[in-house]
Amino acid sequence: MELLIKNGFVYDPLNSIDGEIMDLAIRDGKIVDRFNERRAEKIDASGMIVMPGGVDIHCHIAGAEVNTGRLLRPEDHFRDFEYKTAITRSGVGHSIPSTFTTGYRYSRMGYTTIMNPSMPPLEAKHTHEELNDTPMLDKATYPLLGDWWFVLEYLKNGSIDELARHVAWIMTSTKGYAIKIVNPGGLEAWGYGQNVHSLGDQIPNFCITPRDIIRGLCKVNKLLNLPHAIHVHTNNLGQPGNYATTLETMESVEDLVSENKPAIHITHCQFSAFKGEDWRTLESGAEEIANYVNCHSHVTMDMGQVIFADTTTMTADGPFQFDLHRLTGNKWVNHDVETETSAGIVPFRYRRKSYVHAIQWSIGLELALLVKDPWKIFLTTDHPNGGPFTNYPRIIAWLMSKEARKATMKRLNPRARSRSLLPSTSRELTFQDIAIMTRAGQAKTLGLDNKGHLGVGADADVAIYNVNPKTTDPSQQYKAVRKAFKHAAYTIKGGKLVVKQDRIVQQVNGSTIWLDLQTSEPAEINEDMKRRFREYWTVEYDNYPVSDHYIESSQPVTVRTRV
Ligand SMILES: [Zn+2]
């Protein structure tokens, strides 16, 4: 199977290629040096942009939470569906698409790898079943570990090495990829109808603080040599004034940076960048956060951009989702996942004319434009929390064009417009910046060595967009850019042509990437621990791990740890 992509404008930031006209050779699913041109199938990419396949570091697409959202919201699907074709299965949208539809829609935008960010360990099997059913993409998932009872207990006892071995056990048992922390300590407190409000608050029954959880798991992350940093949804998310908590969260691990690897990833930062005392006085805290990130190298973040649309919010942050339900009066689900974590779901519509929503819209873009280094902030909507992932091309247009921002600003709530930092920001991102924020940077911070670039040996995941960077001025012709990124001309997944002119021409499965963590001694699983699994969990210790047969196409990454 040989494929030659000819004459495209190649954007491959990890290999310092910035729009050069080049050919790209593919054999057996990998990028290779030149080969016998006559034998190869050819794609003429003249006048088009060639990039590595898109990588999404944070999108809720599978598992119990997502599936409950699908059940809660039949109205989400009525007007948005996919017909069955000879190649593809039918399915429904809109903000919580069914699994197959999710795969097709990402693929049609040139995306090839996605990360599902919140998996309660107890629901790992369900999550993997749905990931198996999501075609066209390689995928991975992050177990929620910030409020796991055993984690809290080890932290209370100060046993960091033992905690590291335990995290290694749970990561490998649940076939996870990174440590996810959501509102650290707040989810445990929520079990008692409470929350935590600062990094120094006491967590009920454990005599530790959110700061202890963040620092402890950050140390564990290093001991285990995990490819990605701790992936953190901050305390006080969605609350006015929370930018201060975000700054404190980043500061709390400043001293834990090593080997030039980021120590912490702040996810969907927009929701954690609010200044002001209450909703009436809400303002953007983007400048303060960007200033901090510009001066420090231990942080990466993703945007969590808001789109003016109807969507569904879903997080493991139970207390936040309950507050949102009370604020909006919308229907909702809250769920306590035994002794592990919580979750909540509330439908939501972001409105241009709402002061708060318009400020949120502005904050996401301000962060992306004020953080100077595109390797530090990535394009997401926290799908579906800020809006469905199908809106990414819209965000690309806003980032590349002041005119595009202006056109949306015209229709915003006037008070929000007058407070937005965007009119004073003239920065317009380049295609290379976009390649970093939507693939190269995400792959790099995830430690996915074969993704996000087009060097020899990389996975042959490629996106080709029908826009000519020499004759198109994205600043003015942003609609053409948006259209091109919305409807990939070609998507190649693992060396196979899967999308042609926005149509799926071949269905492929994609693999599930997970960490096989090798510790020098195994985690201590004693009788007392097994007893507690029996008493406090509905699933016994022996049934807990996700066995190999659950993963249809398994791609373990073996990591030698320091414990
Ligand atoms: Zn999220």
Residues whose N, C-alpha, C, O or C-beta is under 5 A from the ligand:
A	BS01	ZN	M314 D382
